[in-house]
Amino acid sequence: MNYPTLGPLAEKPHVAAALALIGQPGSRDRIPTPAAVLDLDAFDRNVAKMAGRAAAAGLALRPHAKSHKCATLAHRQIAAGAVGICCAKLAEAEAMAAAGVGAILVTSPVAGALSARRAAHLAATLPDFRIVVDHVDGVAELAAAATSPIQVLIDVDPGLGRTGVHDAEQAAAVARAIAAQPNLRLIGVQCYGGQWQHMKGANERAAAIADGMARLKTILTAIRATGAAFDVVTGGGTGSFAADAAQGVLTEVQPGSFAFMDRDYREALTSDPDGAFEQSLSIATTVITDNHPKWVTVDGGLKAFSTDGPLPEPLTPKVARSKFQFFGDEHGLLMRPDGQPLVRGERIAFAPGHIDPTLDRYDLLHLVQGDILVDIVRIEARGASQ
């Protein structure tokens, strides 16, 4: 098979070896490791479930591509009913645009003339590009760079203090600045509460989100008092969906991790409806040394998993209760399961602790159905942090 989308990667021995396994039964267990492996059927079920929840709540669904950075999956989500995707950074958006994704919202404000010119180029070339602003200077930079109209949304701080206008006065000032620029079009407001997503307990999350939405309503009123008219109020994530929908303030939601899941969300959401998604993404590893009597060493270490959340969780049934710990850049330590052998060459699958930065470590995503490797796709925006 010819895989032009993989480019030079397809010529690398480990990639060529994996490509040779496509379509063969049992090939899942022969993928060169460590590897990011996506159960395509579980992914599709997750996507369909979230699309159904959004539709039932009357919300547009715009999944956040920072979770996967993969155009193949973005196209699949849009085909399943998403109105477009979100990207965290301009470089992610540029990679998705180059791969044919045409409806993109950049959810982080940018600063400086160079970034403004990059945003303006995307706006001029994509059928539906939009970006958030949270400062009058940012408005001026985008306006100076614009060669055609740019759709903008005012980013609202949900109380986290990371990005967004902090109060009604700042929001009104940004709205007036946008209105003064003929090449900028205010289409909405964004309010994403990252601090709410992993709060344990549905009631606690709901209470925090109710406070945040009350804050947002005050700012919406201030923006509309300037004469601004807009339809989009976007935000929310995997952990806050139920509460977001119940508040009735948002018109569009931006969940990302629901399609894959990770240990962080599992432990926070437990049996809540927001956590009722399958673990579709795993990291495949191999036992490379079984010499120690108490543990084995796998080929997945600090470079295979993110380290900002909980430790990776073993998914392979025989070691599901075994403790994992990092054993260096390249290696992981896995305690031997009681009463069962664990030997060199065995495959062990793990759920990542935090999905987004874990997938950012990989160039390729291996798509499987059952035991069959059906495709290998590029994670185009891997490392796109600019």
Contacts in CASP RR format, 6 or more apart in sequence:
PFRMAT RR
TARGET T0000
AUTHOR 0000-0000-0000
METHOD contacts of the structure
MODEL  1
MNYPTLGPLAEKPHVAAALALIGQPGSRDRIPTPAAVLDLDAFDRNVAKM
AGRAAAAGLALRPHAKSHKCATLAHRQIAAGAVGICCAKLAEAEAMAAAG
VGAILVTSPVAGALSARRAAHLAATLPDFRIVVDHVDGVAELAAAATSPI
QVLIDVDPGLGRTGVHDAEQAAAVARAIAAQPNLRLIGVQCYGGQWQHMK
GANERAAAIADGMARLKTILTAIRATGAAFDVVTGGGTGSFAADAAQGVL
TEVQPGSFAFMDRDYREALTSDPDGAFEQSLSIATTVITDNHPKWVTVDG
GLKAFSTDGPLPEPLTPKVARSKFQFFGDEHGLLMRPDGQPLVRGERIAF
APGHIDPTLDRYDLLHLVQGDILVDIVRIEARGASQ
1 19 0 8 1.000
1 22 0 8 1.000
3 10 0 8 1.000
3 19 0 8 1.000
3 376 0 8 1.000
5 377 0 8 1.000
5 378 0 8 1.000
6 15 0 8 1.000
6 364 0 8 1.000
6 376 0 8 1.000
6 378 0 8 1.000
7 378 0 8 1.000
9 15 0 8 1.000
9 363 0 8 1.000
9 364 0 8 1.000
9 378 0 8 1.000
10 16 0 8 1.000
10 19 0 8 1.000
14 32 0 8 1.000
15 32 0 8 1.000
15 364 0 8 1.000
15 376 0 8 1.000
17 32 0 8 1.000
18 31 0 8 1.000
18 32 0 8 1.000
18 35 0 8 1.000
18 364 0 8 1.000
18 366 0 8 1.000
18 373 0 8 1.000
18 376 0 8 1.000
19 376 0 8 1.000
21 27 0 8 1.000
21 30 0 8 1.000
21 31 0 8 1.000
21 373 0 8 1.000
22 373 0 8 1.000
22 374 0 8 1.000
22 375 0 8 1.000
22 376 0 8 1.000
23 372 0 8 1.000
23 373 0 8 1.000
23 374 0 8 1.000
24 372 0 8 1.000
24 373 0 8 1.000
25 371 0 8 1.000
25 372 0 8 1.000
26 371 0 8 1.000
26 372 0 8 1.000
27 371 0 8 1.000
27 372 0 8 1.000
27 373 0 8 1.000
28 37 0 8 1.000
28 284 0 8 1.000
28 368 0 8 1.000
28 370 0 8 1.000
28 371 0 8 1.000
28 372 0 8 1.000
28 373 0 8 1.000
29 347 0 8 1.000
29 371 0 8 1.000
31 37 0 8 1.000
31 284 0 8 1.000
31 366 0 8 1.000
31 373 0 8 1.000
33 284 0 8 1.000
33 285 0 8 1.000
33 286 0 8 1.000
33 299 0 8 1.000
33 300 0 8 1.000
33 347 0 8 1.000
34 283 0 8 1.000
34 284 0 8 1.000
34 285 0 8 1.000
34 286 0 8 1.000
34 299 0 8 1.000
34 300 0 8 1.000
34 301 0 8 1.000
34 304 0 8 1.000
35 283 0 8 1.000
35 284 0 8 1.000
35 362 0 8 1.000
35 364 0 8 1.000
35 366 0 8 1.000
36 281 0 8 1.000
36 282 0 8 1.000
36 283 0 8 1.000
36 284 0 8 1.000
36 358 0 8 1.000
36 359 0 8 1.000
36 362 0 8 1.000
36 364 0 8 1.000
36 365 0 8 1.000
36 366 0 8 1.000
36 379 0 8 1.000
37 281 0 8 1.000
37 282 0 8 1.000
37 283 0 8 1.000
37 284 0 8 1.000
37 349 0 8 1.000
37 365 0 8 1.000
37 366 0 8 1.000
37 368 0 8 1.000
38 73 0 8 1.000
38 260 0 8 1.000
38 280 0 8 1.000
38 281 0 8 1.000
38 365 0 8 1.000
38 366 0 8 1.000
38 367 0 8 1.000
38 368 0 8 1.000
39 278 0 8 1.000
39 280 0 8 1.000
39 281 0 8 1.000
39 282 0 8 1.000
39 368 0 8 1.000
39 369 0 8 1.000
39 370 0 8 1.000
40 280 0 8 1.000
40 367 0 8 1.000
40 368 0 8 1.000
40 369 0 8 1.000
40 374 0 8 1.000
41 369 0 8 1.000
41 370 0 8 1.000
42 278 0 8 1.000
42 279 0 8 1.000
42 280 0 8 1.000
43 73 0 8 1.000
43 76 0 8 1.000
43 259 0 8 1.000
43 260 0 8 1.000
43 280 0 8 1.000
43 281 0 8 1.000
44 76 0 8 1.000
44 80 0 8 1.000
45 278 0 8 1.000
46 258 0 8 1.000
46 259 0 8 1.000
46 260 0 8 1.000
46 261 0 8 1.000
46 277 0 8 1.000
46 278 0 8 1.000
46 280 0 8 1.000
47 63 0 8 1.000
47 76 0 8 1.000
47 77 0 8 1.000
47 80 0 8 1.000
47 259 0 8 1.000
48 80 0 8 1.000
49 258 0 8 1.000
49 276 0 8 1.000
49 277 0 8 1.000
50 61 0 8 1.000
50 63 0 8 1.000
50 241 0 8 1.000
50 255 0 8 1.000
50 258 0 8 1.000
50 259 0 8 1.000
50 277 0 8 1.000
51 61 0 8 1.000
51 80 0 8 1.000
51 81 0 8 1.000
51 82 0 8 1.000
53 241 0 8 1.000
53 245 0 8 1.000
54 60 0 8 1.000
54 61 0 8 1.000
54 253 0 8 1.000
55 61 0 8 1.000
57 245 0 8 1.000
59 244 0 8 1.000
59 245 0 8 1.000
59 250 0 8 1.000
59 251 0 8 1.000
59 252 0 8 1.000
59 253 0 8 1.000
60 83 0 8 1.000
60 251 0 8 1.000
60 252 0 8 1.000
60 253 0 8 1.000
61 81 0 8 1.000
61 82 0 8 1.000
61 83 0 8 1.000
61 252 0 8 1.000
61 253 0 8 1.000
61 255 0 8 1.000
62 82 0 8 1.000
62 83 0 8 1.000
62 84 0 8 1.000
62 85 0 8 1.000
62 86 0 8 1.000
62 105 0 8 1.000
62 234 0 8 1.000
62 252 0 8 1.000
62 253 0 8 1.000
62 254 0 8 1.000
63 74 0 8 1.000
63 77 0 8 1.000
63 82 0 8 1.000
63 84 0 8 1.000
63 85 0 8 1.000
63 86 0 8 1.000
63 254 0 8 1.000
63 255 0 8 1.000
63 256 0 8 1.000
63 259 0 8 1.000
64 85 0 8 1.000
64 86 0 8 1.000
64 87 0 8 1.000
64 88 0 8 1.000
64 107 0 8 1.000
64 237 0 8 1.000
64 254 0 8 1.000
64 255 0 8 1.000
64 256 0 8 1.000
65 73 0 8 1.000
65 74 0 8 1.000
65 85 0 8 1.000
65 86 0 8 1.000
65 87 0 8 1.000
65 92 0 8 1.000
65 96 0 8 1.000
65 256 0 8 1.000
65 381 0 8 1.000
66 86 0 8 1.000
66 87 0 8 1.000
66 88 0 8 1.000
66 92 0 8 1.000
66 256 0 8 1.000
66 356 0 8 1.000
67 256 0 8 1.000
67 257 0 8 1.000
67 259 0 8 1.000
67 260 0 8 1.000
67 355 0 8 1.000
67 356 0 8 1.000
67 359 0 8 1.000
68 74 0 8 1.000
68 259 0 8 1.000
68 260 0 8 1.000
68 359 0 8 1.000
68 365 0 8 1.000
68 379 0 8 1.000
69 92 0 8 1.000
69 95 0 8 1.000
69 359 0 8 1.000
69 360 0 8 1.000
69 379 0 8 1.000
69 380 0 8 1.000
69 381 0 8 1.000
69 382 0 8 1.000
69 383 0 8 1.000
69 384 0 8 1.000
70 359 0 8 1.000
70 365 0 8 1.000
70 377 0 8 1.000
70 378 0 8 1.000
70 379 0 8 1.000
70 380 0 8 1.000
70 381 0 8 1.000
71 95 0 8 1.000
71 96 0 8 1.000
71 99 0 8 1.000
71 100 0 8 1.000
71 101 0 8 1.000
71 378 0 8 1.000
71 380 0 8 1.000
72 365 0 8 1.000
72 375 0 8 1.000
72 377 0 8 1.000
72 378 0 8 1.000
73 259 0 8 1.000
73 365 0 8 1.000
73 377 0 8 1.000
74 84 0 8 1.000
74 85 0 8 1.000
74 96 0 8 1.000
74 99 0 8 1.000
74 101 0 8 1.000
75 99 0 8 1.000
75 100 0 8 1.000
75 101 0 8 1.000
77 84 0 8 1.000
77 85 0 8 1.000
77 259 0 8 1.000
78 84 0 8 1.000
78 85 0 8 1.000
78 101 0 8 1.000
78 103 0 8 1.000
83 103 0 8 1.000
83 252 0 8 1.000
84 101 0 8 1.000
84 102 0 8 1.000
84 103 0 8 1.000
84 104 0 8 1.000
84 105 0 8 1.000
84 128 0 8 1.000
85 96 0 8 1.000
85 101 0 8 1.000
85 103 0 8 1.000
85 104 0 8 1.000
85 105 0 8 1.000
86 104 0 8 1.000
86 105 0 8 1.000
86 106 0 8 1.000
86 107 0 8 1.000
86 254 0 8 1.000
87 93 0 8 1.000
87 96 0 8 1.000
87 104 0 8 1.000
87 105 0 8 1.000
87 106 0 8 1.000
87 107 0 8 1.000
87 381 0 8 1.000
88 106 0 8 1.000
88 107 0 8 1.000
88 108 0 8 1.000
89 106 0 8 1.000
89 108 0 8 1.000
89 384 0 8 1.000
89 385 0 8 1.000
89 386 0 8 1.000
90 106 0 8 1.000
90 110 0 8 1.000
90 115 0 8 1.000
90 118 0 8 1.000
90 119 0 8 1.000
90 122 0 8 1.000
90 386 0 8 1.000
91 381 0 8 1.000
91 383 0 8 1.000
91 384 0 8 1.000
91 385 0 8 1.000
91 386 0 8 1.000
92 106 0 8 1.000
92 381 0 8 1.000
92 384 0 8 1.000
93 104 0 8 1.000
93 106 0 8 1.000
93 122 0 8 1.000
93 129 0 8 1.000
94 118 0 8 1.000
94 122 0 8 1.000
94 384 0 8 1.000
95 380 0 8 1.000
95 381 0 8 1.000
95 384 0 8 1.000
96 102 0 8 1.000
96 104 0 8 1.000
96 380 0 8 1.000
96 381 0 8 1.000
97 104 0 8 1.000
97 122 0 8 1.000
97 125 0 8 1.000
97 126 0 8 1.000
97 129 0 8 1.000
98 380 0 8 1.000
99 380 0 8 1.000
102 126 0 8 1.000
102 127 0 8 1.000
102 128 0 8 1.000
102 129 0 8 1.000
103 126 0 8 1.000
103 127 0 8 1.000
103 128 0 8 1.000
103 129 0 8 1.000
104 122 0 8 1.000
104 126 0 8 1.000
104 128 0 8 1.000
104 129 0 8 1.000
104 130 0 8 1.000
105 130 0 8 1.000
105 131 0 8 1.000
105 132 0 8 1.000
105 153 0 8 1.000
105 190 0 8 1.000
105 234 0 8 1.000
105 254 0 8 1.000
106 119 0 8 1.000
106 122 0 8 1.000
106 129 0 8 1.000
106 130 0 8 1.000
106 131 0 8 1.000
106 132 0 8 1.000
107 132 0 8 1.000
107 155 0 8 1.000
107 190 0 8 1.000
107 192 0 8 1.000
107 254 0 8 1.000
108 132 0 8 1.000
108 163 0 8 1.000
109 132 0 8 1.000
109 133 0 8 1.000
109 134 0 8 1.000
109 135 0 8 1.000
109 138 0 8 1.000
109 155 0 8 1.000
109 163 0 8 1.000
109 164 0 8 1.000
110 116 0 8 1.000
110 118 0 8 1.000
110 119 0 8 1.000
110 131 0 8 1.000
110 138 0 8 1.000
110 141 0 8 1.000
111 137 0 8 1.000
111 138 0 8 1.000
111 141 0 8 1.000
112 138 0 8 1.000
112 141 0 8 1.000
113 141 0 8 1.000
113 144 0 8 1.000
113 145 0 8 1.000
115 141 0 8 1.000
116 138 0 8 1.000
116 141 0 8 1.000
116 142 0 8 1.000
116 144 0 8 1.000
116 145 0 8 1.000
117 145 0 8 1.000
119 129 0 8 1.000
119 131 0 8 1.000
119 142 0 8 1.000
119 145 0 8 1.000
119 150 0 8 1.000
120 142 0 8 1.000
120 145 0 8 1.000
120 146 0 8 1.000
120 147 0 8 1.000
120 148 0 8 1.000
120 150 0 8 1.000
122 129 0 8 1.000
123 129 0 8 1.000
123 131 0 8 1.000
123 146 0 8 1.000
123 148 0 8 1.000
123 149 0 8 1.000
123 150 0 8 1.000
123 151 0 8 1.000
124 147 0 8 1.000
124 148 0 8 1.000
128 151 0 8 1.000
129 150 0 8 1.000
129 151 0 8 1.000
130 151 0 8 1.000
130 152 0 8 1.000
130 153 0 8 1.000
130 187 0 8 1.000
131 142 0 8 1.000
131 150 0 8 1.000
131 151 0 8 1.000
131 152 0 8 1.000
131 153 0 8 1.000
132 152 0 8 1.000
132 153 0 8 1.000
132 154 0 8 1.000
132 155 0 8 1.000
132 163 0 8 1.000
132 164 0 8 1.000
132 190 0 8 1.000
133 139 0 8 1.000
133 142 0 8 1.000
133 152 0 8 1.000
133 153 0 8 1.000
133 154 0 8 1.000
133 155 0 8 1.000
133 174 0 8 1.000
133 178 0 8 1.000
134 154 0 8 1.000
134 155 0 8 1.000
134 156 0 8 1.000
134 157 0 8 1.000
134 163 0 8 1.000
134 164 0 8 1.000
134 165 0 8 1.000
134 170 0 8 1.000
134 174 0 8 1.000
135 174 0 8 1.000
136 173 0 8 1.000
136 174 0 8 1.000
136 177 0 8 1.000
139 152 0 8 1.000
139 174 0 8 1.000
139 177 0 8 1.000
139 178 0 8 1.000
139 181 0 8 1.000
139 184 0 8 1.000
140 177 0 8 1.000
140 181 0 8 1.000
142 150 0 8 1.000
142 152 0 8 1.000
142 181 0 8 1.000
142 184 0 8 1.000
143 181 0 8 1.000
143 183 0 8 1.000
143 184 0 8 1.000
146 181 0 8 1.000
146 183 0 8 1.000
146 184 0 8 1.000
147 183 0 8 1.000
148 183 0 8 1.000
149 183 0 8 1.000
149 184 0 8 1.000
149 185 0 8 1.000
150 183 0 8 1.000
150 184 0 8 1.000
150 185 0 8 1.000
151 185 0 8 1.000
151 187 0 8 1.000
152 178 0 8 1.000
152 184 0 8 1.000
152 185 0 8 1.000
152 186 0 8 1.000
152 187 0 8 1.000
153 186 0 8 1.000
153 187 0 8 1.000
153 188 0 8 1.000
153 189 0 8 1.000
153 190 0 8 1.000
153 230 0 8 1.000
153 232 0 8 1.000
153 234 0 8 1.000
154 164 0 8 1.000
154 165 0 8 1.000
154 171 0 8 1.000
154 174 0 8 1.000
154 175 0 8 1.000
154 178 0 8 1.000
154 186 0 8 1.000
154 188 0 8 1.000
154 189 0 8 1.000
154 190 0 8 1.000
154 223 0 8 1.000
155 163 0 8 1.000
155 164 0 8 1.000
155 165 0 8 1.000
155 189 0 8 1.000
155 190 0 8 1.000
155 191 0 8 1.000
156 164 0 8 1.000
156 165 0 8 1.000
156 171 0 8 1.000
156 189 0 8 1.000
156 190 0 8 1.000
156 191 0 8 1.000
156 215 0 8 1.000
156 216 0 8 1.000
156 219 0 8 1.000
157 163 0 8 1.000
157 164 0 8 1.000
157 165 0 8 1.000
157 166 0 8 1.000
158 191 0 8 1.000
158 192 0 8 1.000
158 193 0 8 1.000
158 194 0 8 1.000
158 195 0 8 1.000
158 196 0 8 1.000
158 212 0 8 1.000
158 215 0 8 1.000
158 216 0 8 1.000
159 193 0 8 1.000
159 195 0 8 1.000
159 212 0 8 1.000
159 215 0 8 1.000
160 193 0 8 1.000
160 194 0 8 1.000
160 195 0 8 1.000
165 171 0 8 1.000
165 174 0 8 1.000
165 219 0 8 1.000
167 219 0 8 1.000
168 218 0 8 1.000
168 219 0 8 1.000
168 221 0 8 1.000
168 222 0 8 1.000
169 222 0 8 1.000
171 219 0 8 1.000
171 222 0 8 1.000
171 223 0 8 1.000
172 222 0 8 1.000
172 223 0 8 1.000
172 225 0 8 1.000
172 226 0 8 1.000
175 186 0 8 1.000
175 222 0 8 1.000
175 223 0 8 1.000
175 226 0 8 1.000
175 227 0 8 1.000
175 228 0 8 1.000
176 226 0 8 1.000
178 184 0 8 1.000
178 185 0 8 1.000
178 186 0 8 1.000
178 228 0 8 1.000
179 186 0 8 1.000
179 226 0 8 1.000
179 227 0 8 1.000
179 228 0 8 1.000
186 228 0 8 1.000
186 230 0 8 1.000
187 230 0 8 1.000
187 231 0 8 1.000
187 232 0 8 1.000
188 230 0 8 1.000
188 231 0 8 1.000
188 232 0 8 1.000
188 233 0 8 1.000
188 234 0 8 1.000
189 216 0 8 1.000
189 219 0 8 1.000
189 220 0 8 1.000
189 223 0 8 1.000
189 230 0 8 1.000
189 232 0 8 1.000
189 233 0 8 1.000
189 234 0 8 1.000
190 233 0 8 1.000
190 234 0 8 1.000
190 235 0 8 1.000
191 212 0 8 1.000
191 213 0 8 1.000
191 216 0 8 1.000
191 233 0 8 1.000
191 234 0 8 1.000
191 235 0 8 1.000
191 236 0 8 1.000
191 250 0 8 1.000
192 235 0 8 1.000
192 236 0 8 1.000
192 237 0 8 1.000
192 254 0 8 1.000
193 209 0 8 1.000
193 212 0 8 1.000
193 235 0 8 1.000
193 236 0 8 1.000
193 237 0 8 1.000
193 240 0 8 1.000
194 237 0 8 1.000
195 208 0 8 1.000
196 205 0 8 1.000
196 208 0 8 1.000
196 209 0 8 1.000
196 239 0 8 1.000
196 240 0 8 1.000
196 243 0 8 1.000
197 237 0 8 1.000
197 238 0 8 1.000
197 239 0 8 1.000
197 240 0 8 1.000
197 265 0 8 1.000
197 268 0 8 1.000
198 239 0 8 1.000
198 264 0 8 1.000
198 265 0 8 1.000
198 268 0 8 1.000
199 205 0 8 1.000
199 208 0 8 1.000
199 268 0 8 1.000
200 267 0 8 1.000
200 268 0 8 1.000
200 270 0 8 1.000
201 268 0 8 1.000
201 269 0 8 1.000
201 270 0 8 1.000
201 272 0 8 1.000
202 242 0 8 1.000
202 243 0 8 1.000
202 272 0 8 1.000
202 273 0 8 1.000
202 274 0 8 1.000
205 239 0 8 1.000
205 240 0 8 1.000
205 243 0 8 1.000
206 242 0 8 1.000
206 243 0 8 1.000
206 246 0 8 1.000
209 240 0 8 1.000
209 243 0 8 1.000
209 244 0 8 1.000
209 247 0 8 1.000
210 243 0 8 1.000
210 247 0 8 1.000
213 244 0 8 1.000
213 247 0 8 1.000
213 248 0 8 1.000
213 249 0 8 1.000
216 233 0 8 1.000
216 249 0 8 1.000
217 249 0 8 1.000
220 233 0 8 1.000
220 249 0 8 1.000
223 230 0 8 1.000
231 251 0 8 1.000
232 251 0 8 1.000
232 252 0 8 1.000
233 249 0 8 1.000
233 250 0 8 1.000
233 251 0 8 1.000
233 252 0 8 1.000
234 250 0 8 1.000
234 251 0 8 1.000
234 252 0 8 1.000
234 253 0 8 1.000
234 254 0 8 1.000
235 244 0 8 1.000
235 250 0 8 1.000
235 252 0 8 1.000
235 253 0 8 1.000
235 254 0 8 1.000
236 244 0 8 1.000
236 250 0 8 1.000
236 253 0 8 1.000
236 254 0 8 1.000
236 255 0 8 1.000
237 244 0 8 1.000
237 253 0 8 1.000
237 254 0 8 1.000
237 255 0 8 1.000
237 256 0 8 1.000
237 257 0 8 1.000
237 258 0 8 1.000
238 255 0 8 1.000
238 256 0 8 1.000
238 257 0 8 1.000
238 258 0 8 1.000
238 265 0 8 1.000
238 269 0 8 1.000
238 274 0 8 1.000
238 275 0 8 1.000
238 277 0 8 1.000
239 255 0 8 1.000
239 265 0 8 1.000
239 268 0 8 1.000
239 269 0 8 1.000
239 272 0 8 1.000
239 274 0 8 1.000
239 275 0 8 1.000
240 274 0 8 1.000
241 253 0 8 1.000
241 255 0 8 1.000
241 258 0 8 1.000
241 274 0 8 1.000
242 272 0 8 1.000
242 273 0 8 1.000
242 274 0 8 1.000
244 250 0 8 1.000
244 253 0 8 1.000
245 253 0 8 1.000
257 265 0 8 1.000
257 355 0 8 1.000
257 356 0 8 1.000
258 275 0 8 1.000
258 277 0 8 1.000
259 277 0 8 1.000
259 280 0 8 1.000
260 279 0 8 1.000
260 280 0 8 1.000
260 281 0 8 1.000
260 355 0 8 1.000
260 359 0 8 1.000
261 275 0 8 1.000
261 277 0 8 1.000
261 278 0 8 1.000
261 279 0 8 1.000
261 280 0 8 1.000
261 281 0 8 1.000
261 351 0 8 1.000
261 355 0 8 1.000
262 281 0 8 1.000
262 351 0 8 1.000
262 352 0 8 1.000
262 353 0 8 1.000
262 354 0 8 1.000
262 355 0 8 1.000
262 358 0 8 1.000
263 309 0 8 1.000
263 310 0 8 1.000
263 311 0 8 1.000
263 312 0 8 1.000
263 313 0 8 1.000
263 351 0 8 1.000
263 352 0 8 1.000
263 353 0 8 1.000
263 354 0 8 1.000
264 309 0 8 1.000
264 310 0 8 1.000
264 353 0 8 1.000
264 354 0 8 1.000
265 275 0 8 1.000
266 275 0 8 1.000
266 279 0 8 1.000
266 313 0 8 1.000
266 351 0 8 1.000
267 310 0 8 1.000
269 275 0 8 1.000
279 315 0 8 1.000
279 351 0 8 1.000
281 351 0 8 1.000
281 352 0 8 1.000
281 355 0 8 1.000
281 359 0 8 1.000
282 315 0 8 1.000
282 349 0 8 1.000
282 350 0 8 1.000
282 351 0 8 1.000
282 352 0 8 1.000
283 300 0 8 1.000
283 304 0 8 1.000
283 305 0 8 1.000
283 312 0 8 1.000
283 349 0 8 1.000
283 350 0 8 1.000
283 351 0 8 1.000
283 352 0 8 1.000
283 358 0 8 1.000
284 347 0 8 1.000
284 348 0 8 1.000
284 349 0 8 1.000
284 366 0 8 1.000
285 298 0 8 1.000
285 299 0 8 1.000
285 300 0 8 1.000
285 304 0 8 1.000
285 332 0 8 1.000
285 347 0 8 1.000
285 348 0 8 1.000
285 349 0 8 1.000
285 350 0 8 1.000
286 298 0 8 1.000
286 299 0 8 1.000
286 345 0 8 1.000
286 346 0 8 1.000
286 347 0 8 1.000
286 348 0 8 1.000
287 296 0 8 1.000
287 297 0 8 1.000
287 298 0 8 1.000
287 334 0 8 1.000
287 342 0 8 1.000
287 343 0 8 1.000
287 344 0 8 1.000
287 345 0 8 1.000
287 346 0 8 1.000
287 347 0 8 1.000
287 348 0 8 1.000
288 297 0 8 1.000
288 298 0 8 1.000
288 299 0 8 1.000
288 331 0 8 1.000
288 344 0 8 1.000
288 345 0 8 1.000
289 296 0 8 1.000
289 297 0 8 1.000
289 344 0 8 1.000
290 296 0 8 1.000
290 297 0 8 1.000
290 342 0 8 1.000
290 343 0 8 1.000
290 344 0 8 1.000
293 336 0 8 1.000
294 335 0 8 1.000
294 336 0 8 1.000
295 333 0 8 1.000
295 334 0 8 1.000
295 335 0 8 1.000
295 336 0 8 1.000
296 333 0 8 1.000
296 334 0 8 1.000
296 336 0 8 1.000
296 342 0 8 1.000
296 343 0 8 1.000
296 344 0 8 1.000
297 327 0 8 1.000
297 331 0 8 1.000
297 332 0 8 1.000
297 333 0 8 1.000
297 334 0 8 1.000
298 331 0 8 1.000
298 332 0 8 1.000
298 333 0 8 1.000
298 334 0 8 1.000
298 348 0 8 1.000
299 330 0 8 1.000
299 331 0 8 1.000
299 332 0 8 1.000
300 330 0 8 1.000
300 331 0 8 1.000
300 332 0 8 1.000
301 326 0 8 1.000
301 327 0 8 1.000
301 328 0 8 1.000
301 329 0 8 1.000
301 330 0 8 1.000
301 331 0 8 1.000
301 332 0 8 1.000
302 326 0 8 1.000
302 328 0 8 1.000
302 329 0 8 1.000
302 330 0 8 1.000
303 329 0 8 1.000
303 330 0 8 1.000
303 361 0 8 1.000
304 330 0 8 1.000
304 358 0 8 1.000
304 361 0 8 1.000
305 312 0 8 1.000
305 326 0 8 1.000
305 350 0 8 1.000
305 352 0 8 1.000
305 353 0 8 1.000
305 358 0 8 1.000
305 361 0 8 1.000
306 352 0 8 1.000
306 353 0 8 1.000
306 354 0 8 1.000
306 356 0 8 1.000
306 357 0 8 1.000
306 358 0 8 1.000
306 360 0 8 1.000
306 361 0 8 1.000
307 326 0 8 1.000
308 354 0 8 1.000
308 357 0 8 1.000
309 353 0 8 1.000
309 354 0 8 1.000
310 353 0 8 1.000
310 354 0 8 1.000
311 324 0 8 1.000
311 325 0 8 1.000
311 326 0 8 1.000
311 353 0 8 1.000
312 324 0 8 1.000
312 350 0 8 1.000
312 351 0 8 1.000
312 352 0 8 1.000
312 353 0 8 1.000
313 324 0 8 1.000
313 350 0 8 1.000
313 351 0 8 1.000
313 353 0 8 1.000
314 320 0 8 1.000
314 321 0 8 1.000
314 322 0 8 1.000
314 324 0 8 1.000
314 334 0 8 1.000
314 348 0 8 1.000
314 349 0 8 1.000
314 350 0 8 1.000
315 349 0 8 1.000
315 350 0 8 1.000
315 351 0 8 1.000
316 347 0 8 1.000
316 348 0 8 1.000
316 349 0 8 1.000
318 337 0 8 1.000
318 340 0 8 1.000
318 342 0 8 1.000
319 334 0 8 1.000
319 337 0 8 1.000
319 342 0 8 1.000
319 348 0 8 1.000
321 337 0 8 1.000
322 334 0 8 1.000
322 335 0 8 1.000
322 336 0 8 1.000
322 337 0 8 1.000
323 334 0 8 1.000
323 335 0 8 1.000
324 332 0 8 1.000
324 333 0 8 1.000
324 334 0 8 1.000
324 335 0 8 1.000
324 350 0 8 1.000
325 332 0 8 1.000
325 333 0 8 1.000
326 332 0 8 1.000
326 333 0 8 1.000
327 333 0 8 1.000
334 342 0 8 1.000
334 348 0 8 1.000
336 342 0 8 1.000
352 358 0 8 1.000
352 359 0 8 1.000
359 365 0 8 1.000
359 379 0 8 1.000
359 382 0 8 1.000
360 379 0 8 1.000
360 382 0 8 1.000
360 383 0 8 1.000
361 382 0 8 1.000
362 379 0 8 1.000
362 382 0 8 1.000
363 378 0 8 1.000
363 379 0 8 1.000
363 382 0 8 1.000
364 376 0 8 1.000
364 377 0 8 1.000
364 378 0 8 1.000
364 379 0 8 1.000
365 376 0 8 1.000
365 377 0 8 1.000
365 378 0 8 1.000
365 379 0 8 1.000
366 373 0 8 1.000
366 375 0 8 1.000
366 376 0 8 1.000
367 373 0 8 1.000
367 374 0 8 1.000
367 375 0 8 1.000
367 376 0 8 1.000
367 377 0 8 1.000
368 374 0 8 1.000
END
